[in-house]
Amino acid sequence: MTKPRLRTTAQWLLGIWLLVVAIAAFHWAPTARGFKGESSRIVFFHVPQAWVAVLAFCVNLVASLRYLRGRDPLDDARAAAAARLGLVFSVLATITGSLFAHVMWGSFWNWDPREVSIVILLLIYAAYFALREAITDDERRASLAAAYAILAFVTMPFLIFIVPRIYFSLHPDTLINTRGAMDMESRMFQVLMGSLVGFTGLFSWLYTLDVRLAKIRLARRRREEV
Amino acid sequence: MAVLAKELTAELRGRVALNAVGLFGLTTLIAVAYQIGPYRIADADRPHLLAALLWIILYFAAASGLPRVFVKEEDARTAKTLRLAARPGAVFTGKFLFNVILLAALEAFLVPLYCALMSYGIAGIGPFTLLLACGAVALAATSTIVAAIISRATGSGTLFAILSVPLVLPLLVFLIQGTRAASASAGLAEVLPALRAVTSLAGVTLVTSAFIFPVVWHE
């Protein structure tokens, strides 16, 4: 099978997978106890979006470290691509989280530690792009953006893992909790894992497209310079 | 230490950063104290609001002066000379220590004034002082490396706030919580979780800054 055909097949499989997950989320997985109405079904979309936002952050970090080591412009493009997607998924996670908060607690925003952590991730991505826009020289932009990405990454574990454990949080802790227990019904867990795989695949596909576009732009720029 | 001595000498001659942070802090404090004062906050809200207001005033006062430590080198075109004269580690350490001293001076000036004007009683003076010290180190660590990054970009004035706020927010959360605990109780145990978090954050930021500063400095 040729590479383009393999790619097309993978894209179709991803689309079908996500469709199956969406159907299972609404028609196969049960609703969770202790949640209002059907609101618990949002977990199948909100959690994967938050997961992808953090994954994009990690990819951004790795690409930034690689750039500082090898000074390959493609690594800078990879870092920027990951940050762009991270920003999109952070916004989506914030929106879905707000919708859930409105249904459960009557308010779109409760300044819960987990809510605050996703907003700070959003701010970090926005600051990353503000820094990139403020520097005209390509190499300097890449180096300074990489330095900021590394600095920002070390702050995030405090918000994502430490603050919700020290301070009270309204956020449900069925998966990540101090008891080390999994409090989710098995069908719900299966759909959630399926959704996680699907969203990760979606991120991977969009990221690959962005990086391929960056490769083409870099190649064109090199030809123009010659 | 030579870089620190240079910074202190230059600052004592010109007093630009001192005046900036001192006056900004004082102006903000007066505005807050005049409008809110000790009587306009309900007793139940005082612990949260007063702790939050204190650190907001301290942070924004610091933000008006801390970025200068690198920006002034680029503006005065002395950065290239400094790159030739000193190793990156020495430059970062000197600038970081200068910022710690500046913040400590700001806290020594503003905090007693704030407590007096807002009638803010602190039950645990010892833990609170420790929190202020750790907070100064952590804030200085973040501000110094961000100042180094923005000094190489255009629009450095606005960029400092944009870049530093997401990084400083977790630190401010811990400091405010610690201050609340210190104002309510004299014991160290209540402030310890916040102290641990602030110290960890300071340590992690310093180590990361030591790793990335040579890249930023020579870019």
Interface residues (C-beta under 8 A of the other chain):
Chain A: L68 V116 I120 L123 I124 A126 A127 A130 L131 A134 I135 T136 E139 R140 S143 L144 A146 A147 Y148 I150 L151 A152 V154 T155 F158 L159 I162 V163 I166 Y167
Chain B: I145 V146 I149 I150 R152 A153 T154 G155 L159 I162 L163 V165 P166 L167 L169 P170 V173 F174 Q177 P193 A197 S200 L201 V204 T205 T208 S209 F211 I212 V215 V216 E219
